[in-house]
Each structure stands twice: as structure tokens, then as C-alpha cells.
């Protein structure tokens, strides 16, 4: 699975899809473990930064099991939330956690009309897409004027005094625990590696600006390994 990062285009997308199909059943548990439970707080912040108003439409893109869509409904029950993913097993796992509206969707070719949503949020999606600018363009297209985008994802960490501990956590602890709990050690080797191969927070902000987003900002979390970005159309 570590070779997934070397694949391009459709082949990489298919490899990522297959990987997430295998780990769907323990995906939420591993997220809690990998982040020491902090991802729950991050998702709360993502929805707060989406600035949802009464009856706003929200797309949780690359939703996995739908945690962000559920958090949106928790914070604002009038939200018209739609969870979308391209992995069937993830959506099946999400449906077991309670009612949500679901849609199959490829982040590079969203099956939604222009100006459809008031907000689009994603959690750990962008590092897995094969074309970041295209994924951002599609989200920009599907947002209404004034619509908000909020992205929770990993960011390439800068070297600091904690780098040795971060590397042990990413490259030894996570693959070990992932292998024990899911039987898919390769998947939890890919995920930490994709963190270090992904864009720095500043670089993702530049890509957001390039497709037209305004009022862009970001906040760094988890010793420089996670970032929340936000902007407006």
C-alpha cells in the first residue's frame, strides 16, 4: 500500500478507494486513536467556521462515515446536510451510525449543479485526491456566492524539537495499532506517509486563492501535522 503514493490518476484513486473499503469498519475508532480524540474537537471547529445559518445546505465531501455532517446537525438541527463519499463501504458504515442523507460522489467530478450549497466541508479528504486544484475548483463551482469552504486535513510538518517523536508516532505507532485493530497495516502506513507528502498549510492556501476563494485563513493543530483552512466564494 505504501506504493499508492507513487501511483497517478485513476490508478491511485482506485487504490485509495480499495484501501478505505477495507478499513471502513474501524475507521472512526482509528481516527480517535491516531489523534488522541482531538479530531472530535477539530470537527466541531470546522462546523463553527462554516457559519451555518437556518436551513443552510451543507455538503460533507469525502464524508467517510459522516462525522462532519452529524456535527453540523448537532450544532444546527435545521441544516440540510448531505454526506458524500466515493467508497461504498464507508457509506454503509456511516448508515449504521444513524440517519443521514447520502450521495456517491467523486471529489474531482461532483454530481451537483453550480451554486448548490451554502457550505462545503471536508475531513481528511484533500490529501487523498489526485488533483488538488481540480477538487477545489469543483467545490468552488458547487458553492453559492458567499458560500464557505472549510477543510480539515493533515499538513506537511516542519522540523522542530518534537520531530523525532512525531515520526515515531506516524511511522511506527500508527501502523502498529492500525495493523492490530484492522489487520490492514499497509493502510496505516500509507496514511502517515501521505501526511508527509501532502502540501504545507501555506501551499494549500495558495491553491485555494488560485481558484477564486477569498478571506482565506488556516489554523495549525497537533504539533504542526494538522490544519483547518477556511475561505469564502
N, C-alpha and C positions, 0 to 999 in steps of 0.2 A: 504493500500500500504506500510505502514511502515514495515509490516511483510515480504516484499520482501527480506530485508536484512537477514532474518533468513532462507530463502529458500536456497536450494542447487541445483547444477547441472542443469538439464533440466527444473525443475520447476521454478527456479529463472530466467533462460533465457527466458522462456515463459512469466513470469510475467513482466520482463523488456520490452520485445517486445510489450506486450499489452499496457503498460504504455506509451511508446513512440508513439505508434499508436494513442493514444488519444490526445496527446499534440502536434502532428506534425504541425498543422496549426498555432500555436502561439510559436513554439519552438525558432525561431530566435529572435522574439520580447522579449521573456523572457530572453534569453541569454544576450541581450543588457541591459535589466533592472537589472538582477542579478549581472552583472559585471560593471555596470555604463559605459557601452560602451567600456570597456578595452579589451574585447575579440576580437574586431576588430584589435587592435594593436598586441595582442598576436598571432593571426593567421598570421599577416604579418611577425612577427619574426620567427614563425615556418617555413614558406616557405623560408625565408632567410637562416635559418640554414640547410635547406635541400640541399642547394648549387646546385641548378638545372643548368645544362648546356644545350646547344642547343639540342633539340629533346630528352631530358631525359624522361623516363617513370616514372610516379608518381602514387602511389595508395593512395587515401584518404580513409582510412579504418574507418568504423563506421562513415561514412561521414555525417549522418543526412541529411541536405538539400544541402550539397556540398560546404559549405563556403570555406574550405581549398583548394579544387580543383579549385574553381574560383579565389582564391587569387593567386594560382600558375600560372594560365593562365594570370592573370593581371601582375604579375611580369615578367613572361617569356612566351610569347604567343606561343612559339614553343613546350612547354611542352606537352607531350602526357599523359594527366591526365585522370584517371579513378576514379570515385566516387563509393564506395561500402558500402552497409548497409544491415542489415537483417530485417529492418522494411519497409514494402511496402509503408505505408502511408508517411513515411519520404521521400522516393524516389519520390513519387508522388508530395509532397510539393516542393521538390527540382527542379523538372522538370518545375514547374511554374516560376522559377526564371531565366530561360534561359537554353540554350543548354549545356549539359554535357553528356559524356558517363557514363553509369551506369551499375552496376552489383550487383546482390543479392549475399551476402557473409556473412558467419559466421566466426567471427574472430578466432575461435578455429579450423576451418577446411577450410582454404582458397581454393577456387576453381581455383587456379592458379599454373602453373608449377614452379619448382625450378628456382631460378635466373632470375626471370621475370622483376623486377622493379629496377630502379636506386635509388628510394627513396620511403619510406612509411611513411606517416604522419597520425596522428590521433588527434582528438579534443574531449576530454571528453568521450573517449571510455573505457579506461582500468579499471576504477573503476566499470564498469558495467559487465565486463566479469567474468565468473565463475571460470576461471583458468588462472591467470596471466602468469605463466611460459609457459603454452601451447600457449597462444596468442603471446607471444614474440618469441617462437620457430618457429611458423608459419610465422611470419614476417621475421625472420632471414632466413628461408628457401626460401622465395619468393624474397629476395633481391639478386642482383648481388654482386659478390665480390667487396668491396669498396663502396657498397651502403649505404645510410644514412637512419637512423630511427630518427624521431622527434615526441615526444609525448607531447601533451598539455593536462594536466589533473589537477584535484584537488589533494591536498596533505593534509595529516592529520596535522592540525595546532598545533604548540607548544604553550603552555601557555605563554602569555605576558600581558603587560598592557592593550592591546586592546581586550583581550579575551572576556570580557563581551559584548562589542559592536559587536564583530564578532558573538557571539552566538545569540544576538538579531536579527542580520541581517539574519543569517542562519535559525534559528528555529521559528522566528515569522514573520519577514517582507517578506521573500521569499514565505513561504506558503500562507500568506495572499494575496499578489499580484498575485501569481500563481492561487489561487482559484478564485479571481475576474476576471482575464483575460481569464482563460482557463476552469474554472469550475472543475478543477482537483486538488484540494488542496492536495490530497493524494500523487500525483506525486511530488509535490513541497515540500512535507515533506520527501519523500524518497531521493530526490536529495541532500539536505543539510546533511541528516543523512549519506548518502553514502560517503560524503566528510570526515566526522569524523571517518568513519570505514575503509577508504582506507589506503594504505601504506604511510608512510612518504617518502619524496623525496629520502632520502638516501637508504631506503629499496628497492624502485623501481630500483634504480641504481644498487644495488647488484643483483637483478633478471636479469637485462639486461646483466650484466657481466657473470652471470652463464650460459646463453645460447650462449655466444660467442662474444657479441658486445665489441668493443674496443673504445678508445677515448671518453669515456662516461663522460658527464658533465650535470649539470642542473642549472637552474636559478629560484629562488623563486619570486612569484608575489603576489599581492593582500593580503598584510599583513600576508603572510605565508600560504594562503589557496590554492594557485595555483602554479604549477611548469611546466616548459618546460624542458624536458630531450632530449638529443641527443646523438647519437653514430654512429659507422660505423661497417660494416661487414668486 
